[in-house]
Amino acid sequence: MNFVTDLLFPNRCLNCNHIIYNQDIICEQCYDQINFTHWEALKQNPLKLKLNTLFPVRETYALMHFEKQGLCRKIIHHLKYKHRENIGRQLAKWTVKKIKLHIKPDLLINIPLHPRKMKKRGYNQLHLYTETLSHAWGIPFDHHYLKRITHHKPQAGKNRLSRQHNTEIFTVPLARCNTHFLLIDDICTTGNTMAGCAWKILEASNNSISILVMAID
Ligand SMILES: [Zn+2]
C-alpha cells in the first residue's frame, strides 16, 4: 500500500520540487543552502545580546538565520500556514544534530497560541518540535504550563508598564518553582512575546530561563 501511495504521491522537496526518497522535507542540495547559525564556540551570541536587554536569560540557542528571501522563511511558512505540521519533527532532528545544550534544562515549554488561533490553525506549530526534542534529549515537556489569555500582540519597551502589559497576555495555571525552563519559539524578531512569557515564569521563586528558537531574525 505504501509503495502505491509513494508512486502516486512521491515525497518532494518543498523548495525545488525534486522527488526525495526519504521522509526529509527538502533535498540535499537545498539543505546545503540553509543558513545555520553555528554558534557553538561563541560565549555571547546575538540572541543572548538581544534578549538580555528584555529579561534575565541563561543560555540562548537558534538553529537558523531568518532571511526574507531565504529557504528558512519558506520552511517556517509551510510549517505555520500550509498545514505541514510534520516539518516540526524534521527541524527538531536538525536541532539535535546541530545544537549541543550547554546546561540541561528541567522542562521544555513553548510559546502558546491563543485557543482561537489554535482552533483555526488546527495545531500549534511548536508542539511536534518540542515533543521530538523532549524525546531526543530526555527532558520532559509541558504544553499547558503557559496559557495565552489575550489575542493582541505584546508591546515593545523595557519600562514597567509595558512589562506589566505583556505579562498580562499569558497566565500560568499551576506554577513550578526551582525550575530551569527551556522556552521555545519559531522566530525571534523583537523578543517581546518571549519577554511576556519569561516574566510570567519568573514570578515563581528561583526559576530561570533559557531560550531556543528555530530562527533568529
Ligand atoms: Zn530541493
Residues whose N, C-alpha, C, O or C-beta is under 5 A from the ligand:
A	BS01	ZN	C13 N15 C16 N17 I26 C27 C30
